[in-house]
Amino acid sequence: LTAGALVLLTACGTTRNALAVAETPGAFPPPSAAVAVSMRGILTTEATRLGDPSPTNLELASTASGLAIQAAAPGTQTSGDPARHVYMLVAHGSFASADGPSMAPPVKGAVLILTVEAATHQIIAETLTGTDPSWTNLGEVSRL
């Protein structure tokens, strides 16, 4: 992880979507227009909670969980589940989170990265950092 990066992971069971399982890891179809609208809402709500109600450069990739985590935090050792379909959401702005250890200063970042479970639309990972994720191997990237 880069200095100052915050990664929050929540425990979730693996959800297998028979339509989303692909032979190539990370090769999932892009979201429908309705899902893209939902993902934009999740991203802007979380950005507002973290102090920026007007984030910019909103982007989304439809991918596998392990690939999203590795893209958000390069160097992270995770195999992930190649069949676990997630959306990686990215926004730029001025963010701060006080969700870290008590008495610690808030973690700040100009880039907010969310990993959202495709089947449930629940956030399973959140990263605040100063650098964009590596989009390599994530599949098609869409503007929101």
N, C-alpha and C positions, 0 to 999 in steps of 0.2 A: 504494500500500500504506500501511496505517496504521503509525505508528511502532511498532517492536518486533515487527512481523509477520514470520513466516518462511514463505516459500513454497519448497518443494522440488519440482521437476518432473523426471521421468525421461523419457527418450526412449522412446517406444513407437510402433510402427507403428499405422496406423489399422486397426481391425477393423470390418468391416461385417457387421451381423447383419440378414439380410433381413427377419426378423420384427419387428425393432425400428426400422427406418427409418420415420420418420413424415413426413407432409406438413408438419406444424407443427413448427418447431425446438423441441427440448426436450420434445416430447410423446411420452413413452415410457410403456409400461404399468408399473404398480407391480410390485414384485418378488413372487415366490411366497413362501409361508411359509418354505420351505426356504432360499431365497436370503436372506430377511430374517434368519434365524438365522445364516447364514454371515456376513452383513454385520455383525451384532452382535458376532460372534466376532472379526472383523478389527478393529473399532473398539475393543473392550475390550482386545485384545492390544496394540494400538498405544498406547492410553491408559496401560496398565501400563508399557510400555517407556519412556514419557515421564514416569513418576513418579506416576501416579494410578491405582491398581488398582480404584477404585470410582467411575468417572465417572457423572454424572447427565444427565438430559434427553437421552437418545440419540434422534437423529432421522435420517431418511433421505429423500432425494428421488431419483427416477429421472428423469434428464435428459440433455441433450447436454453434451459436454465443455466447450465454450466457455462455455456458460451457467453451469456449475458453477464454473469458474475465475473468471468475472466476479462471481459471487455471493460467493465466498470472499475475493476481493481486489478490491473495487469500484474502478473506474478502470483496471483492467488492460486493455490493448488486445490482444485476441485474437479472431480470428474463430472458432477452433475448427472442428470438423467437425460440422455439424448431424446427421449420421448416426452419429456415434460415441457410443454409449450408455454412460453412466457412472452410478454411484450416488454422490451426495454424502452423506457421513456426518458428523454433528456430535455432539460430546459436550462437556459442561461439567465442569470440575474444576480441578486445579492441575497444570499441565504445564510441563516444561522440556526443551529439546533442546540437546545439545552438538554437533549435526551441522553447525553453521555453521563459519565460518573458524577456523583454529587460533588459539589465544590469545584468542579473543573470548569474552566471558561468555555463558553459556547464554541462549538466547531463551526467555522464559517467556510463558505465556498461560493464560487461563481458559477459552478455547474452542479445541477441536481440531476441525479440518475436514479430512476426507480425501476425495479423489476417487478412486474405485475403478472400474477398467475392468469393465464388466458381463460381457463375454465371458470374461475370464480371472480375475477377482477379484483383480487386482494393483493395488496402490496406485500411482497415477500422479502424485498431488500431495498435499502435506501442508501445512497452514497452522496456525500457532499465533498467536492474536490475543486481544484483549480484548473483541471485539464479535461478536455473532451475524452470520451471513451474511444477505444479502438473499435471502429466499425467493421474491421476486417473479419470475414467469415460469419457475419451476422445475418446475411441475407439482405433483402431489399429494405432500404431506409426510406421512410415517408415523412414528409412535413405534416405537422398537425395544425 
